[in-house]
Structures are given as structure tokens and as C-alpha cells.
Amino acid sequence: MTQTQERRPTPDELPAQQLAKTASQADMALAPDSDLSNYQAADKLKGKVAIITGGDSGIGRAVAIAYAMEGASSAILYNASDDDAQKTKELVEERGGQCLPIKMDVRRPEECEAAVKQTVEKFGDLNILVNNAAFQMVRKDLADLTIKQFHETFETNIFGYFHMFKAAAPHLSEGDVIINTGSIVGKIGKKFLVDYASSKGAVHTFTKSLAQALASKKIRVNAVVPGPVWTPNIPATMTREQVGTFDDANAMERSGQPEELAPSYVFLAAADSSFMTGALIDVTGGQLSS
């Protein structure tokens, strides 16, 4: 289902549901609006090459499509859903773009290096790294948060970003960019997402620190900080009750759709943001961090 620019689902229209991990976007009772049907392109990324982790669905899918519409080619890195990755590839190609799906695990440095190598061999360059892959799992009782889960969250959400940076760094040069996906809960905390919120706080400081470290090379590093966004992660990691109310804490009183996040990733990748580095761009529907 695709909503027009003037019409987005309200909380009562997003049904309470729970899906098995790892969820496919196609199985959601109301699919996220990630087809960029409302987006107006302007060739802002013509000839660029991007890697997008977590690019098979949700925000990653929307970013891949937006980049294609702006003239960039993308490798989408994903861990589980072959069907979602193939659908993203089809949507990118429908917009005239090129898309290389690579199934891998960002927790493994050697797989990150292989994915970068495969991307450069395919497209001949690398200009944009979007670190977007993430793991979260709700634990209402803190006693249920295991050491194993804590490790998996940090290994995916911050170590994975570092591994991808290390693999991509030799191919990045002046004018290239790194864009990390943070989260509003990394600023305000969340009692049932202690590990996830903590890892996203780390992403924010990683972004600022890396921006300072790479400034002399004229490589910019910024982060998009989403609020509640309707993606497969929500019904796959939250209870039915939490899914029914997860999007009611912002000023706009609804969740965001992936295509509403994608323009921020275009802006940070394009020359329009040439004087921005180390920035955290909140896209939260008015959910404040303080």
C-alpha cells in the first residue's frame, strides 16, 4: 500500500502484529512506504557508488531507491531475507539504477572486506558508505537481557559500522561520505531497549569522532537519527501491544515511513551538505531528545 504525500497511516491504522525474527517486509500487515513514489529526484548523486548495509528493506531499501533516482549505483548488504533483497533490486532497476545484493554479516570483518571488494570490482569505485544494519530485541524485564544478546547488539550496531568503515576507508577519498544510522533512543534511552539504545549512543559518538579524524582528508561523516519508523524490525522485535503503541510519542502522533527518511540520506551524500560533518540529523516527527 502506498500513501500519498498528504496522507500517512495514523497509529490506529498500523495494526498490532508480531512477526518471527527475521521479519520480511512483505509479511507486514501494512507494508512500509519505501517505494519513493513521492520523491522528486534531481541528479544529485549522478555517477556515485554507494554501499548500504541493511539495504534489503525498510530505511535501507528506501535509501537505495532514492540513490538510484539520483543517479547512483548501490550495493545492498543484507543478512537474511533473500526475497526482500531481490525486491529492492527490482525496485532500484525499475528506476533505471544498478543494484548489487550481497548476503553477508557485518559482524565479520572478512565479510565486510569481501563485500567492499565485490562492490568496487562491480562498479569501479566507492563514494558513499551508509551504515544502516541494526539488531534490536525488546526485553521488558531487564533480567531477560542476556550477555549473548548484549554482545550481538553491539557487534552488529557499532562493531559492524567500524568493520565497514575499515573495509571501505582505502577506497574513499576527498568528497566522499559516510552516513551512519543512529536513533532517537540513543539520545533519550529506552528501558526495554537498554542494549540497543546504548549501542546507538555509541553510533552517535562514533560519528562525531570519525568526522574529526577524517576531516583532514575531506571525507565527511554524519548520522541520520530516526524516531519511530515503520519497518520490519518493529513487528519482529516488539510485542503486539508495543507495536500498537510504539509510534505515539512524537509531536506528529504517528510513525515515519522509510521514504520520509531517505531524503536525509540523499542530502548528506550530496554536495548540498558540503559544510556538514559530525552532525546528527534528527528525523523524528518531533520526538525531542531533551
Helices and strands as residue ranges (DSSP letters): G 11-13, G 25-27, E 49-53, H 58-69, E 73-78, H 82-94, E 99-103, H 109-123, E 128-131, G 142-144, H 147-154, I 155-159, H 160-168, G 169-171, E 177-181, H 185-188, H 194-214, G 215-217, E 220-226, H 233-237, H 240-245, H 258-269, G 271-273, E 280-283
